[in-house]
Amino acid sequence: MRAAVCRAFDASLEIADIDLRPPGPGEIEVAIAACAVCHSDLHAMDGAWGGYLPAVYGHEAAGHVTAIGEGSTDIAKGDPVLVTPIRACGACPSCAGGHPATCETPYDRVGDSPLRDRDGTPVEQGISAAAFAERVVVDRSQVQRIPADIGMDAACLLSCGVITGFGAVTNTASVKPGSDVVVAGAGGVGLNSIQGAAIAGAARVIAVDPVPEKLDAAREFGATDVVLATDDDVEHQIGKLTGGRGADTVLVTVGAADAYRQAPRFLAPRGQLIAVGMPPADALAEWSPGDFSYLGQGIQGSCLGDTVLSRDIPFLVELYRQGRLKLDELVTGRYPFARINDAIGDTRAGRSRRNVILFDGYGR
């Protein structure tokens, strides 16, 4: 099969033929119809969190089941599905506690990868999915059935960007009606936190971003107010919008250390900072722990929106069908597989909400 292989950090992807083994027990093979480009793919390509090469990235995908390993009886060939990075054992303390996104069972993405180069070299299954490829073999836990009448280019966004941003609001933060919310970063994930906060009934949803055009998009997705991050008085503006208190919840949805350094200043007493965006491993942010203690504030990480696929995807699909959740509007560009490097370049330049790679046979 053809896949976009990364052979050097911070380099273009090479479309090449590689081998994909058949699905084993508890695994599913999926023909990919659409896969969105996420900034996590770019960080991984750049070696921001370490890693192994060669590798295939891509983890925000949708397609159709083409083969089923032994033991998976609740899914059929031809079913339209999401392919997600949420690989869950179902038995560890996190999984047993209802938090599969933080499954504690390790997975060797190189040694156990279903991918091999033509010379037999293992190819890393990047972010546990490797969906910049015509087909994938993934664990059954990573696959969620979706309705057949939803376009794959919109549906694939549910696999990561939507659940990460929306779930951070509804699952991790449990944003309450009438509360004030700040979303730092109005990119693909941030827009989903914004619309999640609006749907949750937040009184004010304040978007902060250094790009004016992204703030325009934030209003489209439900922000009541916007603040340019490069202004000298961002903290003062947020204070004024929240009656001098600050926000009950601040979500940092970008992988930028500067955003994390600034975010605690936007919090109200007893407010919560939700860490969503993932900076490179060597990025650091400093705060005064005394402020958090004195004001009773908290910091909480949110991995993939603390999503439970079988619970959250049907809910999000229903919101989409009701016209309350924007998916189509998130797609900036649609690219054929052959132009994947153009899609990645446009994403790096910050010009897109989400670019989607479309594979041959899309819509079949």
C-alpha positions, 0 to 999 in steps of 0.5 A, spaced: 500 500 500 501 507 499 503 511 505 506 518 506 513 516 510 517 521 514 524 519 514 527 525 517 525 530 522 523 536 519 522 534 512 517 533 507 513 526 507 515 521 501 509 517 498 512 510 498 509 503 498 510 499 504 507 493 507 501 492 512 500 486 515 493 483 516 489 484 522 490 480 528 486 478 534 482 484 536 484 488 530 481 492 525 483 494 518 480 500 515 481 503 508 482 511 509 477 515 506 479 522 509 485 524 514 486 531 517 492 534 518 493 536 526 499 540 529 500 534 533 502 530 527 507 536 525 510 536 532 511 528 531 514 529 524 519 535 527 521 530 533 518 535 538 517 529 543 523 524 540 521 518 536 523 513 531 524 514 523 521 511 519 514 513 521 508 514 518 503 519 522 496 521 521 491 520 526 485 524 525 481 519 520 475 516 517 474 510 512 471 503 511 472 497 515 476 492 510 478 486 514 476 484 521 481 480 526 479 474 530 474 476 536 471 483 534 464 481 532 461 487 533 463 491 527 462 488 520 466 489 513 464 496 509 462 499 516 463 507 516 468 508 522 472 513 525 480 511 526 482 515 533 489 515 537 485 512 543 488 505 544 485 503 550 486 496 554 480 496 558 483 493 564 488 498 567 486 503 572 484 509 568 480 504 563 476 501 568 475 508 571 472 510 565 478 514 562 480 510 556 484 516 553 489 516 558 490 508 558 496 506 562 498 500 558 504 501 554 504 500 546 510 499 542 509 503 536 515 500 533 516 493 535 508 492 535 507 496 529 503 493 523 508 497 518 514 494 515 518 498 509 520 494 503 526 491 506 523 489 512 525 495 516 519 497 522 516 503 520 513 507 527 505 507 527 505 514 528 501 516 534 498 509 534 494 510 528 499 512 522 493 514 517 497 518 512 496 511 508 491 508 504 489 503 509 491 502 517 491 496 522 489 498 529 486 496 535 478 495 535 478 500 541 481 505 536 475 505 531 468 508 532 462 506 528 459 512 524 452 514 520 453 512 513 450 519 511 456 524 514 461 526 509 468 523 511 471 529 510 467 532 516 467 526 520 474 525 520 475 531 525 471 528 530 477 523 531 481 528 534 480 535 533 473 536 535 473 531 541 480 534 544 477 541 544 470 540 545 471 534 551 476 539 554 470 543 556 464 538 557 468 532 560 475 535 563 472 542 565 465 540 566 463 548 564 457 550 568 451 554 565 453 561 566 460 561 567 465 565 564 470 561 559 477 564 556 480 559 550 487 561 549 488 559 541 483 560 536 486 554 531 482 548 530 482 545 537 480 552 540 474 553 535 472 546 538 473 548 545 469 555 543 463 552 540 463 547 546 463 552 551 457 556 547 453 549 547 455 548 555 451 555 556 457 559 558 455 566 559 461 569 556 466 565 551 472 569 550 477 567 545 484 570 545 489 569 539 495 573 536 491 573 529 485 577 528 483 573 522 482 567 527 478 571 532 473 573 526 473 565 526 472 565 533 466 569 533 463 565 528 464 559 532 460 562 538 465 567 542 462 572 545 468 576 546 475 576 543 482 579 545 488 580 541 493 576 544 499 581 542 495 587 546 499 590 552 493 589 556 490 582 555 489 581 562 485 588 564 481 586 558 479 580 560 478 582 567 473 588 565 469 583 561 468 578 567 466 584 572 473 584 575 473 577 577 477 573 571 474 567 568 472 561 571 475 556 566 481 558 562 483 553 556 490 553 553 489 549 546 495 551 543 502 548 544 505 554 546 509 555 552 508 563 552 500 561 552 501 557 558 505 562 562 500 568 561 494 564 562 494 563 570 493 571 570 486 570 567 483 566 572 478 568 577 479 565 584 477 558 585 478 558 577 481 552 573 486 552 568 485 546 563 492 544 559 490 542 552 495 544 547 501 540 547 508 544 547 515 540 545 518 536 550 523 541 552 518 547 553 517 550 560 512 555 563 513 558 570 508 560 575 507 562 582 505 556 586 503 561 592 498 564 587 494 558 586 494 556 593 492 562 596 486 563 590 484 556 591 485 555 583 487 548 580 491 546 573 488 540 570 491 536 564 486 534 558 488 528 554 484 528 548 478 531 551 477 525 556 473 522 551 469 515 551 468 514 544 462 510 544 459 515 549 461 522 546 461 520 538 454 519 538 452 525 542 457 529 537 454 526 531 447 528 534 449 535 535 452 536 528 445 533 525 441 538 529 446 544 526 449 546 533 456 543 532 460 546 526 464 540 522 464 542 515 466 550 517 472 547 520 475 544 513 479 550 510 482 545 504 481 539 501 487 535 498 488 529 494 493 524 497 499 526 492 499 533 495 499 532 502 506 536 503 502 542 500 497 541 506 502 540 511 505 546 509 499 550 509 498 548 516 505 550 518 503 557 516 497 557 520 493 559 514 488 553 516 483 551 521 483 544 518 486 541 512 483 534 510 487 529 505 482 525 501 484 518 498 482 515 492 475 512 492 473 517 497 465 517 498 465 509 495 
